[in-house]
Amino acid sequence: MKIEDAKKTFDHLLHEMNKVIVGMDEVLKQMVVALLTNSHAILEGYPGLAKTLSVKTMAQLLTLKFSRIQNTPDLMPSDITGTYIIEETTGGKRAFKFQPGPVFANLILADEINRATPKTQSALLEAMQERQVTVGNSTFKLEEPFFVLATQNPIEQEGTYPLPEAQSDRFLFKIRTEYPKFDEEVEIVNRYAEEEKRVALKPVLSKDELIYLQSLTRQVPIAADIKKYAVSLVTATRQKKDLIEYGASPRASIGIVLAAKGRALLEGRKYVSKQDINLMALPVMRHRIILSFEAERQNLHEDDVIKQFLK
């Protein structure tokens, strides 16, 4: 597959997603970049902004095994990883058999991840970081590719357990979903408040094609000065002590460069531009910096501070 063919595939994928999702082009593109870089992403936004719908729609367009984990405070780690059950075999003998949980899939929607207790969140974390699951004394490898696309609601904090910084750092992107524009909302009403039309979606990308595109992403060339520019953005977050208490880790540098390569491939280009770095800086860094008291006093958000660096 050449870069031109890859671009056609992505355009087709986004076109199909737009049959269901209205006006979330940037969000959808960032989700595709997360797939290309074999990384996890977290979608944050108010209720009713099609976070879950976006992930489910994407799952329909990929020939990957999909599972959904609806997080609640009483969800146990074994509900995610799986557990041993006693099975009767021939001759009346009993043996323990491992029953895999929903984490044994390629694409996982972890809905409302901040509703799960820290213990359950960490069960998902081993899977995200190590691509494996440990139950009892046994370790089970997860099938590649493996993505977690999580959603969380920023306003409802009753009965939620915010992700600790070390855990949210495992996500390449924190994607913000915004309210739609007026005419987009009219289109949403036209689509979903009239007769219910079932949109038949056919898979666009197979598993092997996706694995090939992931290897192609890492091969996209990036000039040394652009690489240094990306690293300088990240290191600057550690020096601006008046606004940022804790800057981003080297994981952010790796993330920005990888994401920029994915973005270049998505746009059908054979090289990474400065524009790619600037576009990817926000979703990669917004959950990796902790603002100082001074910044919060000035009512600044993470995005405002990152935009100051980009200037």
N, C-alpha and C positions, 0 to 999 in steps of 0.2 A: 504494500500500500504506500503510495507516494503521499507527500504532504498535501497536494491538491485533492487527492481522493479522501484523505483524512478530513479536510475542511468540508467536503461535500457531506461526509457522514455526520459531522457535528451539526452542520446546518439542518440536515434532515432530522436529527435527534431533537434539536431545539424547536424546529417547526412542528414536530409531532407533540412536543410538550405544550406548545402554545395553543394546541387545540383544546386543552383542558385548563391551563393556567393563563391568566390574563395579566399582561404588563409587568412581569417580574423578570425581565430579560437578564439583568445583572445577577440576580440571585441564582437563576438557572445556570448561567455561565460559570459562576463560582462553584456550583455543585458539580458541573462537568469537569472543571479543573481539579477538584478534589479526587474524582475518579481517576483522572489521568495520572495524578501523582501518587496514587495508591494510598491516599490519606483519608482521615476522618474529618467530618465537619459538624459544627453545631449551628442550628438555625435558631435565632432568637427573635421573638416578635410577639406582639399582642395576640390574644385569641382571635381566631377567625381570619388570619391572614394567609391561609393556604400553605402553612409549613408542612403539615402531614401530607396534604394532597400532593404537594410538589414531589416529596420523596416517593410516595406510592406510584405516582405517574412515571417517574424515572424508572422505578423497578419494573413496570410493565414493558418498558422499551428496551430492557436488557435481558438476555437469556441467562439470568443469574438466579440462584436460589435466594428467595427473599423471605425474611421473617420480621415480624413486628413485636416489639416488647413494650407493653404499656406499663410504664413505671408507676408504682403506688407505694406508700410507706410500708405496706405489709408484704411486699415482694421479697422473696428470699434469694440469696445467691444461687441456690440449687435450681430455682425456677428459671434462671438464665443459663447456667452451665450444663444442667442435667444432673442425674443422680443414679445410684445403683438400685435396681429393683430385684426382688427375689423371683426367679422364674422356675417353674417346675419343668424338668426335662423328662424324657422317657425313662420308665422304671421308677417313677416317683421320686427321683433325686431332685434336690433343690440347688440352684446355683445363682450367684449374683450376676446380673447382666447390666451393663451400662446403657441407660436410656438418655441419648443426647438431648440437650435443651435447645431453645431457639437460637442460641449463639452459633450453632453449627449451620451457618448459611453464608452466602457471599455478601449480601447487602442487608444490613440490619437497620431498621428504623427504631431507635430508642426514644419513644415518645415521652415527653415531659420528664427528661432525665433527672431534673432536680427534685422530683417527687420521691425518688428512691432513696433509701437510707445509705449512709456512707459505705456500709458493709457490702450492699448490693452493687453500688456504683463501682466499688473496687473489683468486684468479680468481672464486670464488663471491661475494666481497665487492663487486667492481665491479658485478656483476649486482644484488646486494641494494641497494646505495646508489644507483646511477645508473639502474637498470632498463635496462641496456644491456650489450653484450658487445663487446670490441674484440679482433679477431683479425687480426694483421698490420697493414695500414693501414686496414682496414675496421671500421666500427662498426655493429652490428646492434641495433636496438631490440627490447626484449622486450615480449611481449603483456601487456596489463593484463587482469585483476589478476595480480599476481605475488607469491607468498609463499614463503619458505623456512621450513620447520619442521625444525629440526635436533635431533638427540639426542646426548647424551654421557653417559658413565659416569664418575662422580666418583672411583671407587676404583682402577681399573686404570690405573696410570700408565706401565706398560711400553710403550715404542714409541708414546707419544702426544705430541702437540704442543699444550699448552693454548692456548686462544684468547687472544691478547693483549687487554688492556683495550680498546684502540681498536676491535678487531673485535667483541668481545662487546657493546660499546656500540651496535652497529648493530641488535642484537636488541631489540625493544620489551620482551619479557618473558623472564625466566628462570623457567621453570615447574618446580617441584620435584615429582617423583612419589614418594609415600610408600608404605610397605608397607600392604596392605589390612588391615582389621579382621578379627577371627576369623570372624564369620559371613559376611563378604564372601568370605573365602578358601574357606570351605566351599562357597559358591555357585560360585566359580571352578572348584573341583574337580568339582562336580556337572556343570558345563557342559562342561568340557574333558577329563575323564577317563572319561566314559561314552561312549555311541555318539556318533560325530561327526555333529552336525547342521549342515548348511550353512545359515547365516542369509542369506536373500536380501534384500539391501538395495537399495532403489530410490532414485535421486537425489531430494533434497528441494529443493535450491536450484539454480537455473540461474545461468549466468554473469551475465546481464543483471540478474537480481534481486539478486545479490550486489553488483554495482557500484552499483545503486540504494540498497541498504541502507548501503553505505559512505558515500554522499553524505548519507543521512539521519542517520547517526551524527554527522557533523560539525555538523549543524544542531541537535542537542540543546542546549537552553539551559543555561547554568551561571551561577549568581549570582556577582557580583563578589567577595563575601567568601569564597565557597568556592574560587574561582580563586586568591585570595590565600593561602588556607589551604594549597592544594596547593603553591604556590611557596615558602611559608614552610617546609614540610616538607623540600623539596629544599635550600633555602639553609641550613637548620639543619645539614645534613650537612657543610657546609664550615666551620662554626664550632666543631664539637665535636672539637677537635684531640686531646683526650686519648684518644678512641676511634677517630677516623677520620683516617687519614693524608691521603687524597684524597677529597673529597666528590663528589657527583653533578653532572653538567653540566646546562646548560639543556635538553638533550635529554630529561632525566628529567622536567622540569617539563611539557614538551610531551606527553611520554608519559603521565604520570599523568592529565592533563586529558582527553586523547583516549581513553585506556583507560576512564576513569570515564564518559565519554559512551557508549562502547560497552556498558559494564556496565548503565547506566541503560536503554538501548534493549533489551538482552537481558532485563531484568526487566520490560519493558513500561511504563517510566515516561517522562514527558515532561520531566524535569528531572534534573539531577545532584545527588545528596545527598552529605553529608559521609561517609556510610557507603561510598559508591562509591569516594571518594578513599582511604579507609583500606584498603579491600579490595585496591585496585590498587597501593598503595604498595610492598608487599613484592615482587611479581614484577617491577615496573618498576625498583626501586632496588637489589635484592640483588646484581646483577652490575655495578653502577655505582659502588660505593664500595669503597675499599681500607682495611681495618682497620689500626689502628696496632699496634705491637708490644705495647703495654699491653693492648689489647683481646684480642689473641691469648694473651697471658700469663694473662688471666682466663678463657681458654677460651670466649670469646664468639664467636658466629657473626654473619654479616651480619644475619640475621633478628632476632636478639636485640637488636642495636643499633637497628635500624629500629623495632622494637616499643617501645623506650624513647621514641623521638620521638613515636610515636602516642599514648602515654599523656598 
